[in-house]
């Protein structure tokens, strides 16, 4: 892993955003400020966010690329902090804070791990914030279902044991995906590669010895886990179906190219190792 300049900047600005969650600790420690925090909690967080964004803009005003990175990383850090604070707030919709935390970390870490494992392919799109119109609609649908059901029947969103199961599934999927990125190194890319590079090699070790597509397995269960965590029955089914169809098509397309790149080596690997996703076989060479 290479700790590049952009990786350092992304990490530093993300941590700066996350530092917002330390404000209640600071105000509570200083007794004279404690009443101010209790009465103006939300405005103080907004002020921190505005000041932090202003600082980031001023620091990078002469570097357009750096500006785009720090604003995205910094605001994802702020969202992560907001999720943490909401998670421990005691309100009946605190599990939405869990969701804010895991989704903001997911998008920031996609960029950070790409920057450290395969900087050659690093772009602003590595944040996956604008992955597709369908993904954006899925996030909107998820939030809409959560708050509609919470408003109509708030007790439905307080089945803690199911939310914890969803959280564990989400964290497990996230960990598997990031381990996959590190294991594959420069062979990992967010887009299907149709041209073989000289340093592109077939990875079959580590988690790739368990699944042919562990990063997709991780992302699939991460997405489904977020909806179990939110106790969104409609989106849970919808996410599972849409994600399965997406990965089924993507794996089929990707394996056509992998067979062209690696020939018999990939064919043997394919025979010995499952895709990792239920009922997805990938591209099969006709007998």
Long-range contacts (C-beta under 8 A, 24 or more apart in sequence): 1-116, 1-117, 1-182, 2-116, 2-117, 2-119, 3-116, 4-115, 4-116, 4-119, 4-122, 6-66, 6-69, 6-115, 6-119, 6-122, 7-112, 7-115, 7-116, 7-119, 9-66, 9-69, 9-70, 9-73, 10-69, 10-70, 10-73, 10-108, 10-111, 10-112, 10-115, 11-73, 11-112, 13-56, 13-69, 13-70, 13-73, 13-74, 13-77, 14-73, 14-74, 14-76, 14-77, 14-80, 14-108, 14-112, 15-77, 16-52, 16-74, 16-77, 17-52, 17-73, 17-74, 17-75, 17-76, 17-77, 17-78, 17-79, 17-80, 17-81, 18-77, 18-78, 18-80, 18-81, 18-84, 19-77, 19-81, 20-45, 20-48, 20-49, 20-52, 20-77, 20-78, 20-81, 20-82, 20-85, 21-80, 21-81, 21-84, 21-85, 23-48, 24-85, 45-82, 45-85, 48-78, 49-75, 49-78, 52-78, 65-124, 68-124, 69-111, 69-124, 72-108, 72-111, 72-124, 72-127, 72-129, 73-108, 73-111, 73-112, 76-104, 76-105, 76-107, 76-108, 76-127, 77-104, 77-108, 79-103, 79-104, 80-104, 80-105, 80-108, 92-150, 92-154, 92-157, 92-158, 93-146, 93-147, 93-150, 93-154, 93-157, 95-157, 95-163, 95-229, 95-230, 95-231, 96-143, 96-146, 96-147, 96-230, 98-163, 98-167, 98-229, 99-142, 99-146, 99-226, 99-229, 99-230, 102-167, 102-170, 102-171, 102-174, 102-222, 102-226, 102-229, 103-139, 103-226, 105-174, 106-174, 106-222, 109-174, 109-178, 110-190, 113-178, 113-181, 113-182, 114-181, 114-188, 114-190, 117-181, 117-182, 117-184, 117-185, 117-186, 117-188, 118-181, 118-185, 118-186, 118-187, 118-188, 118-189, 120-186, 121-189, 121-190, 125-190, 126-190, 128-190, 134-242, 138-235, 138-238, 138-239, 138-242, 141-235, 141-238, 142-226, 142-227, 142-230, 142-232, 142-235, 142-239, 145-230, 145-232, 145-234, 145-235, 146-230, 146-231, 146-232, 149-231, 149-232, 156-231, 157-230, 157-231, 159-231, 162-228, 162-231, 163-228, 163-229, 163-230, 163-231, 165-228, 166-225, 166-226, 166-227, 166-228, 166-229, 166-230, 166-231, 167-225, 167-229, 168-225, 169-221, 169-222, 169-224, 169-225, 169-228, 169-229, 170-221, 170-222, 170-225, 170-226, 170-229, 171-225, 172-218, 172-221, 172-225, 173-217, 173-218, 173-219, 173-220, 173-221, 173-222, 173-223, 173-225, 174-218, 174-222, 175-218, 176-207, 176-214, 176-215, 176-217, 176-218, 176-221, 177-214, 177-215, 177-218, 177-219, 177-222, 178-218, 179-206, 179-207, 179-214, 179-218, 180-207, 180-208, 180-214, 180-215, 180-218, 181-215, 183-207, 183-208, 183-214, 184-208, 184-215, 188-215, 192-250, 192-253, 192-254, 192-257, 193-257, 194-257, 196-260, 196-261, 200-261, 202-258, 202-261, 202-262, 202-265, 202-266, 202-269, 204-269, 204-273, 208-273, 209-273, 210-273, 210-276, 211-273, 211-274, 211-275, 211-276, 212-251, 212-255, 212-269, 212-270, 212-273, 212-274, 212-275, 212-276, 212-282, 213-247, 213-251, 213-254, 213-275, 213-276, 213-277, 214-276, 216-247, 216-250, 216-251, 216-275, 216-276, 216-277, 217-275, 217-276, 217-277, 219-243, 219-247, 220-244, 220-247, 220-277, 244-277, 244-278, 244-279, 244-280, 247-277, 247-280, 248-277, 248-280, 251-275, 251-277, 251-280, 251-282, 251-283, 252-282, 252-283, 253-283, 255-282, 255-283, 256-283, 259-283, 259-285
